[in-house]
């Protein structure tokens, strides 16, 4: 369990760094920071970034560690050219948020993929074609010598996918037993396939690809599980190679001169990638340290900054560039709906009406936050899933739940046989105490008393994974980019922290997943009535979601504030960016 917990922690640390959503439209970005300057990219230089956690290297975990993501690649990922791409892209997205929208993806290690539904409709088979002339990197290490820069093969891809499905060390294997049945099957030297049950197709394919950062199978033969967890054994096909790690200090990467990727658009179109020679991740656990490092140009870029952080940065370092590229919220509050009193919808509704969302929004976010932030929040590309209090199709009884109403809450509790309220417990991280002290004060007015039980993050995840809480739990949940898997309300796992098991929800979610296979956009429209139903059931108490910003120094070129080019890809935007050394020197750095 301890190992499983730390694998989950690694996943959620990546998640916490990357759950952001876009705020500005493409037309605004073109005029602000996406102007087509015609500058030709230059090779060389070092990109210095901050990492807020000690990296947990593990290629069998979801997302691995950020530095590993530069060295290893997936079957497919987000298409840089569909974003701003320095002002030369299609502008279909700003890549401010991790997304898994099929139309925005492009083959990486595979040149294309498509799926076919079986004649009886029970299975979906996905066919992949390997991209030609991709070679493993040749780092100056024992592992690099072992692989020898050989060509990537279909057998490599089949082996890697199957490891994520059947290797007991793989996080995908540990957390999702129902995903263990598929086998990637080689068809010929260019193609392979994976067959899934129809109902599981989208979610299983998503998780398999998300966790499949490809490495050479002979490394597993030589080093076993350490081939995934020790940076010295890293040999992938990515644009950079791991070159050093000092715990508590930094991780360093160097350019892979044999990377297969080329610049798709702009003045550098056709150039071999990457442009940058070195990436250095400085380990900075403390947020204020990271902020100071950006202000003093010790790092080149930082994301997930609040509006207040951004304004302070501009005051102290006015030459920094910023873009609205995300949103974040305090940890949402869930409950064990299988036990009293939370199995009573009247109690859940009373908790909602006893929460003054507008007061919280005004006090913490100057009224600019989105009150409804679950089951989906405002993310570019997923617009039909986002619900606001102003939407005409939001039922009046649902709107009433978000209106502070002490007397209404008391009446509901009385109807539920709790005229004087009730006592319950709330497990959470220590960092959430201040926020939930506000909630506790509001709820006390209707007789709801909460005993806060702060715990370490690892213990919190273990508590969620085993559903060993009788009362409330404050924990992060799946982002929009997990749609249409819907594991946060239509599957029994630790992400479904309110333990929702509603026959209607399950039935409708199955229909949504089925339609998403053939028409992703239409499936979101089909999902909207389900969302309205979920909101009306008051299965959780959301936290207002507020804007965040990306900021960077102007010598970081071809960058427009991107956070995630695809589905949890780390800082992959660095693959297309370059450093203007002359500008950096002229600015005294």
N, C-alpha and C positions, 0 to 999 in steps of 0.2 A: 504493500500500500504506500510505503514511504516513497518508493521509486515512482509509482504512478502519480502521487501527489506532486512531485517535483516536475514530472513531465507536463502535468496540467498547468503548474505555475509557469513553466516556460512558455506554454501556449498563450496563457492569459497575459503575460508580460508583453508578448508581441501584440496581443489583442489590444491591451491598454494603450500602447504607443500608436496604434494605427486606427482606432475607431474614430474617424473624423468624417465630416460630410461637407460638400461644397456649398458655398454661399453665393458666389458671384457668377453671373452669366458670362458666356464666352465672349459676347460682344464687348462687355466691359473690360474683360481681361486683355483683349487685343489693344485697346487704347491705353491701358494702364501699364502693363508689363509685358505684353506680347507683341510689341512693335517689331516689324521685320527690318532689322538694322542692316542686314546683309553682311555682318561680320563673319569671317571664315573661322571655323573652330581651329584651335591650336592644341597640339599634343603636349603633354607634360604637366607638371605641377602636382600638388597634394591637396586632397579634399580632407578637411578635418571636421569630424562630427562628434557629438556627444552621445553616449549610450547610458541610459538611466538605471540599468541593472547589470549585475555581473553576468556576462553571457553564459548561457547553458548550451554548450555545443551538443547537438544531437540531430543527425539527419533523419532519424526515424520519428522525430516529434513533429507535431504540426508547426510549420513555419520555421523550424530550426532556430538558430541564432542569427541576428541581423548580419554579422560578418560572413557567416556561412552562405547566406543567400546570394552574396556576390560571386561566390565561387562555384555554386551548384545551381542547376536550372531544372525547371519543370517541363512537362510535355507541352503545355500551352500557358499563356499568360496574357496580361493586358497589352493592347497595341498602342505603343507610344504615339504613333502617327495619328491616331484618332483623338488625341488630346490637343493641347496647345502647341507642343513641340517647338517652343521658341518663337511662336507666331506663324509657323508654317504647317501646322497640323490641321486636321479637319475640324477641330473645335467641338467635337461631339461630347467631350467631357473635359474637366480640368484635372482629372486624376487626383482629386482632393480626398477621395474616400475609397477604401477597399471595395471593389465591386466584382461580381461574378456574372455579369450580363453577357450572354453568348456573343452578341453583336459587337462587343467591344474587345473581344479576345482575339488573339492571333497565335498560330503555332510557334513554339520555340524549338524544342528538340524534335517535334513533329511538324511537318509542313502543313498538314491539314488533318481534320478529323470530322467525322459525321456519324450519325447513328440511324439505325433502322429498327422499327418495331416488328416483332415476330408476327407470323400470320395469325396466331391465336391471341395476340395482344398481351401475352403474359410476361414477355421479356423484351429488353432493348439491348441491342448490340452496337457498341461504338467501335468504329474502325479508324485506326491511326496509320498515317504514312510518315516514316521517319524522314527528317530533313537530311539531305545528302551532304557529305563532306564536313561533318563535325568531328573534331578531334578532342580528346582529353588534354587538359593542360599538362605542362611539364615543369612542375615546381622542382627546385633543387633540394629534394628530400628523398629519403629512402622509398617512400610511397610513390613519389613522382618517377623515380627510376624503375620501379616495379611496373607501373602502367605504361611508361615509355611513350606517352603522347599518341597512343594508338587511336584508330578511328572508332567512333561510337557506332554500335550495331543495334539491330532490332532485338537481339538476344539480351543486350544490356538493359534495354527499356522494359522488356518482359520481366526480367529478373527483378528489377527495381520495383515495378508495380506490385509484383507478387510478394515482395518483402513487406510492403505496407499492409497487405491483406492477411498474411499468414505468419509473419515473424512476431513472436510474443513480446519482443522488445518494442515493437512499433506502437505508437500512441493510438493510431487508427485501430489496431487489433485490440488493444486494451479497453478502449472506451466504447467501441461500437461493434459488439459481437455479431450483429445481424449483417455486417459488411464482410464477414470472413469467407463467404462462399465464392465470390468471383475469382476467376483465374484469367490472367492475361495470357493469350494464346498467340504464338507466332504463326502467321499465315505464309509469308515468304520473306525474302531478305529486305523487303521494304515496308511491309505492313504487319500489323498485329491487331488483335481485337480483345475487347472485354465485354462480357455479357452480364447484365444485371436484371434482377426482377423489375418489372415495370414500375411498381410503386416506389422502389428504392433508387431508381436510376439517377435522378438529378443529385440527390444528396450523396450517394456513394461515389459517383464520378467526381463530384466536387472534393470530397475528402481524400480520395485517392490521389488526385492531381495535387491538391494542396500539400500533402505530406510527402510527395515523391520528388525530393531533390536528388537528382541522379548522381551516382558515383560508380566507379568501376567495381564489378563484382569480385575481382581478384583481391581487392583490398579486404573484403570481408573474409575471404579464405585465409588471408595472411594474418589479419589482426582481430578478427571477430567483431564484436560490438564496438570495440575501441576505434574501428575505422569510421564510426559515425560520431564519436564523442571526443576524440583527440584531434586538435587542429593540425598536428603534424602529419596526420594521415589523410588530410583533405586533398582529393584530386577530382575536380569536376570539369565541366565544359564552359563555365561562366567567364565573364569578362575580367575577373580578378582572381588572384590566388592568395590564400592565407600565408602570411610571411612571419608572423610572430604574435605572441600573446603573453602579456605580463599581468597576472591576476591583480585586480585592484587598481590597475594603471591603464593599460591600453591594448587594443588589438590592431594589428597592421596588415594591410593587404598591398599587393603590387599588381601591376597590369599584366594580364595574360596576352602576350603578343600574338598568340595563335587563336584567339577567340574568333568564332565564325561570324559574329554579328557585324552589320554595317549600318550606317546612319541612313534612315529611310527618307528624310525630307530636309529641306533647307539648304543653306550654302555648303554644308558638309555632306550632302547626299552621296551615298556610295562609299564614304570613308570607312575604313576599318575601325571598329569600336574595341575598347573604350578610348576616350581621349586622355583621361586622367591617368597619371603614372602610379599614384599611391593614394590609398584611403587609410586614414588613421581614426579609429574610434577611441576617444578618451572616456574612460569609465567615470561617470559623475553621478553618484546616487542622489545627491542633494539637488533639488530643483533650483534653489537660489544660486548654487554654484554654476549650473548650466546657463542660467540667465546672465550671470556675470561674464562667463566665458564668451557668450555671443556679443555682449556689449563691447568687450575688449578685443574682439576678433581672434580669440584663441580657437574658436570654432567658426565655421563658415555658414552654418544653417541650423535652424531649430524650428520645430513644428509644435503644434498643440498649445500655443500661447493664448491666454485669455485676452479680451479686449483691454483690460487694465494693464496686463503685462506688455502688450503691444504698444500702448500709449506711453508707458514709462520708457520702453526701449527707444522709441522715437525721440523722446525728450533728451535722453542721455547719449544716444548714438543716432543722430538724424539721417545719416547716410545709409542706414539699413533700409532694405526694401521689404515690403510686407504685402500679403494677400490673404483675404478671407478664404480659408481652406478647410474649415472643419467645424465640428461642434462636439460638445462633451456635456456630461451631466454628472451630478453626484450619483453615487451608487443607488440604483433603484431598490425598492423594498418589496420582497416577496413573502409568501406565507404558506404554511402547510395546510392546504385546502382539504386534505383528507381527514383532518381532525377538528373537533370543536375548539373555538367557536367559528373558525374560518371556513368551515364547510357550509355555513349559513350565508347566503348572498346578502341578507339584510345587514349582517355584521360587516361584511366587506364594503358594502355601499356606505355604511355609517363611517367607516375609516376614511373613505374618500371625501365625504362631505365635511368631515372634521379637520381636513387638511386645507389650509389656506394657501393654495398654490400661487395666487396672485401676489400675496404678501411676500412669499419666498422669492418669487420672480422679481418683484420690485426691489427687494432688499439686496439680493445677491447679483442680479443681472440687469439692473436698471429697466426691468420690464421687457427686455428684448428676447428672453428665452421662449422656447416653444413649450407650452404646458403639456401637451400630449407627446410623449416620447416612447411609448410602448403600444403595440408590439413592434412598430417601425417608426423611425424618425425621418426627418427630411434629408434625403440623400439623392443626389443627381442620378437620374436614370431609373429611380424607383418611385417616381412621383405619385402614381396611383395608390401606393401603399400608405402615403402620408396623410394623416387626418388632423385638421385643426378645429378649434372650437367655433370657427366662423363658417365651416363647410355646411352647405345647405342640406346635405344628406345625413348629417349627424343627428340622430334622434334627440328630441328634447330631453328625454329621461337620462340620456348619457351626458348631455351638457350639464344637467343638474348635479351630476356627481362631481363635477369640477368647480362647482359654485360653493363657496364656504357657507355652511348652513349648520350652526351648532344645534338649533332646535330640531331641525330635520334629522340630524344624526342621532340625537337623543331619542327621538320617536322611533327610529329604526331599531335601535338597541333595545328599547322597551318592548317592541313587537317581537324581538328575538328572545325575550325572556331575560334580558340583561339591563334592567332599568337603571342600575347604578354603575354600569360599565363592567370592565373586566381587567384582569392583569395578565400580562404575557411577557415573553422574553424576546430579545432581539440580538442575534449573533451577527457580528460585523467586524471590520478592521478598526483599529484604534483611530485611524485617520478620519473615520466617518462619525465619530462621537459628536463633534460640534454640530454637524448638520442635523443629526437625528435628535439632538437636544432640542432643536427648534420644533421638530415634529412632536416630540414628547410633550412639550409645553402646550402645543395646540390641542393635542388629544386629551390632555388632562381635563380640559374644559367639558368633555363629555364623559368623563369617568374612565377613560382608557389609560392604564398605567403600563409602561414598558420598562422592564429591567434590562439595561444594556449590558451585553456580555462581549466585550472586545476580545479578539483573539488574533494570533498571527495568521498571515495570509495562507500559509500551508494548511493550518488546522481548519480555516474557514472553507477552503476548497474540499478538504476531506469530509467536513460536515455536510457540504452540499452534495458531494458525490455519493454519500451513504444515506442521504435524506434523514440524518439523525438530528432533527430539530423539530420541536413540537409547535413552536411559535413562528417568529418572523426571522428572515434572513436578508441581509443587504449584500448583494453580490452582482457582478456584471453579467450580462446575458449576450446572446448572439446578436451580431449587427445585421443590418439589412442585407449585407452581401452573402449571408447564409440562405437567403430566400432562393428557391422555394422549399428548402428542406424543413423549415418551420419546427426545428427541434426544441425551440423555447416555449412552445405551447401545444404541440401535437405529437410529442414523442416522450417516452419515459427515460429521462437521463438527467444528469446533474445540471444541465443548462435550463431545463424546465423547472425552475426553482420554486414555483408555486404548485408543482406536482399536478398540473392540469391533466385530467383524463376525462374529457367531455365527449360523448359519442357524436354529437353534432359537429364539434370542432374537428374530430378525427375524420369524419366522413367528408366534410367540406375540404379539409386540407388535402385529402387524397385526390379529390377532383381537381384542385388547384395544381398539385404536383403533376397530375396526368396531362393537363392542358399545357403546362410549361414546357413539356417535351416537344410539342409541335408549335406552340405560339406563346412565347415568353411574355410579350406585352399583354395579350388578352388574358393570360393567367393572373396578372396583377389586378386587372379589372374584376375578374371573377373572385379574387381574394377580398375585395373591399367590403362586401357584406359580412364576410366572416370577421373582419377586423372590427366592424361596428358591433357585432355580437360579443366579441371578446371584451371590448371596452365596457359594454353594458353589464358584463358579469363581474367587473371589478376584481379581476384575479390578482392584481398587484397595485401598488401605489407608486406612480411614476415620479421622477424628478425632472424639473424643467431643464431643457437642453439649451445650452448657450453657445455662442459663436466662438471659434478659435481661429488662430492665425498662424501662417508660416512666415518666417522672417529669414532673410539672408543678406549677405554682403554683395554688392553689385559686381564683384569680380567673378562670382559664380554665374557663368553664362549658360544660355540655353535652358535656364531653369525658371519656372513660373510659379513656384510654390507647390509643386506636386508632392503628394504624400505616398501614394500607393498606386503604382501602375499595374493594376490587376487585383488579384485576390490574395492579400497578405504576402506581398513580395518583398517586404523590407524596403530599404532605400534604393530600390532598383533604378530610380530616376538618375542616379549617378552614372549609369551606363552611357547616357546620351549627353551629359553636361561636360563643360570644360572650364578651366581656370584661366582668366586673363591676368597673367603674371605682371604685365606692364602696368595695368590699372591697379593691381594690388600694391605694387611697389610705389606707384605715384601717390597712393593713399597712405603711405607710411607703414605698410605691413608686409 
